[in-house]
Amino acid sequence: MKMQSTLNIAADHPSFAGHFPAFPVLPGALLLDEMLRAIELARGIDLKTWHITSAKFLEAVRPRDSLVLEHEATAPGLIHFTISVEGRKVASGRLHES
């Protein structure tokens, strides 16, 4: 089943200030961490035994970007995800249960 969540990252999050002061972008690690939390909440599962088996970062995420996460369990133990800003895909990948 495909599900959608909103990722809310404050425009004044400290990582923006330290990740390129002249051109603030959200670090990929923080984006993935927020994605994992949102999937856990939406699906009511514990992802401690899951691994990110692929992740592609396609565009920079800037302060005040509205992030939409779509995730789908395409098979038992497999979740595909995409993160978009205004319809543009900024990241995608998949999770696999160990």
ROTI-913025 format. One line per field, with one value per residue (C-alpha): residue number from 1; x, y, z. Coordinates in pm, 1 decimal, always signed. Example, Ala and Ser with C-alpha at 12.3 -4.5 7.8 and 13.67 -1.06 7.14 Angstrom:
2
pos = c(1 / 2)
xx = c(+1230.0 / +1367.0)
yy = c(-450.0 / -106.0)
zz = c(+780.0 / +714.0)
This chain:
98
pos = c(1 / 2 / 3 / 4 / 5 / 6 / 7 / 8 / 9 / 10 / 11 / 12 / 13 / 14 / 15 / 16 / 17 / 18 / 19 / 20 / 21 / 22 / 23 / 24 / 25 / 26 / 27 / 28 / 29 / 30 / 31 / 32 / 33 / 34 / 35 / 36 / 37 / 38 / 39 / 40 / 41 / 42 / 43 / 44 / 45 / 46 / 47 / 48 / 49 / 50 / 51 / 52 / 53 / 54 / 55 / 56 / 57 / 58 / 59 / 60 / 61 / 62 / 63 / 64 / 65 / 66 / 67 / 68 / 69 / 70 / 71 / 72 / 73 / 74 / 75 / 76 / 77 / 78 / 79 / 80 / 81 / 82 / 83 / 84 / 85 / 86 / 87 / 88 / 89 / 90 / 91 / 92 / 93 / 94 / 95 / 96 / 97 / 98)
xx = c(+0.0 / +132.4 / +133.8 / +222.2 / +367.8 / +490.9 / +842.5 / +860.3 / +1210.7 / +1234.5 / +1392.9 / +1612.9 / +1736.7 / +2105.4 / +2220.7 / +2130.4 / +2365.1 / +2663.3 / +2599.6 / +2713.7 / +2652.8 / +2624.4 / +2398.2 / +2223.6 / +2112.5 / +1981.6 / +2240.8 / +2136.6 / +2181.7 / +1923.4 / +1682.9 / +1712.1 / +1665.8 / +1343.9 / +1223.7 / +1279.3 / +1088.4 / +797.0 / +773.7 / +784.5 / +499.5 / +286.0 / +324.3 / +340.0 / +656.0 / +997.6 / +1270.9 / +1560.5 / +1611.0 / +1579.4 / +1857.7 / +1865.6 / +1978.6 / +1983.5 / +1947.9 / +1986.8 / +1995.7 / +1878.6 / +1840.9 / +1934.7 / +1678.8 / +1671.7 / +1524.1 / +1144.7 / +1111.2 / +786.2 / +889.5 / +647.6 / +744.4 / +577.7 / +648.4 / +519.0 / +567.6 / +623.8 / +693.4 / +726.8 / +1032.3 / +1077.9 / +974.8 / +1042.5 / +1043.1 / +1059.1 / +1087.5 / +963.9 / +953.2 / +676.3 / +650.7 / +1027.1 / +1189.2 / +1480.5 / +1560.2 / +1460.4 / +1561.6 / +1454.2 / +1456.1 / +1498.6 / +1426.3 / +1716.4)
yy = c(+0.0 / +344.6 / +602.8 / +970.8 / +1177.6 / +1533.5 / +1587.9 / +1901.5 / +2036.9 / +2384.7 / +2646.1 / +2747.5 / +2391.9 / +2417.4 / +2184.2 / +2445.4 / +2700.4 / +2465.5 / +2297.1 / +2564.8 / +2905.5 / +3085.8 / +2816.9 / +2631.4 / +2276.3 / +1992.2 / +1716.1 / +1384.0 / +1200.5 / +1424.1 / +1381.2 / +1001.8 / +1015.4 / +1216.1 / +976.3 / +675.3 / +837.3 / +926.1 / +571.3 / +421.9 / +647.1 / +603.7 / +226.7 / +154.9 / -53.2 / -55.5 / -10.8 / -113.7 / -435.7 / -263.0 / -122.7 / +148.9 / -56.6 / +234.0 / +609.5 / +865.8 / +1238.3 / +1414.6 / +1779.2 / +1997.0 / +2053.9 / +2417.7 / +2590.4 / +2626.3 / +2351.0 / +2156.5 / +1790.2 / +1513.9 / +1153.8 / +870.8 / +514.2 / +181.4 / -173.7 / -345.6 / -687.9 / -831.2 / -668.6 / -412.0 / -45.7 / +197.1 / +571.1 / +901.7 / +1251.2 / +1544.3 / +1921.7 / +2082.5 / +1771.7 / +1746.1 / +1431.1 / +1522.7 / +1175.1 / +812.4 / +470.5 / +157.3 / -12.0 / -383.9 / -584.3 / -797.1)
zz = c(+0.0 / -96.8 / +182.2 / +197.8 / +479.6 / +520.6 / +652.4 / +864.7 / +909.2 / +1059.6 / +834.4 / +1127.7 / +1194.3 / +1298.4 / +1020.7 / +758.0 / +916.2 / +914.1 / +582.1 / +341.9 / +502.4 / +166.1 / +18.3 / +303.7 / +221.8 / +436.2 / +489.5 / +335.9 / +667.2 / +835.2 / +543.4 / +573.7 / +951.3 / +913.1 / +643.0 / +871.6 / +1158.2 / +933.3 / +792.4 / +1142.5 / +1253.5 / +942.8 / +923.2 / +1295.8 / +1258.3 / +1423.9 / +1164.5 / +1392.6 / +1195.1 / +856.9 / +637.6 / +375.7 / +77.6 / -165.4 / -150.2 / -426.5 / -365.7 / -679.2 / -573.3 / -278.2 / -2.8 / +104.7 / +410.5 / +386.4 / +123.3 / +170.0 / +170.8 / +72.4 / +142.2 / -47.4 / +61.2 / -54.9 / +71.5 / -262.5 / -107.9 / +242.7 / +401.1 / +121.7 / +118.7 / -165.5 / -90.2 / -273.3 / -129.8 / -337.2 / -322.8 / -528.1 / -746.7 / -808.2 / -674.3 / -444.7 / -307.1 / -350.7 / -233.7 / -56.5 / +280.8 / +336.7 / +649.7 / +770.8)
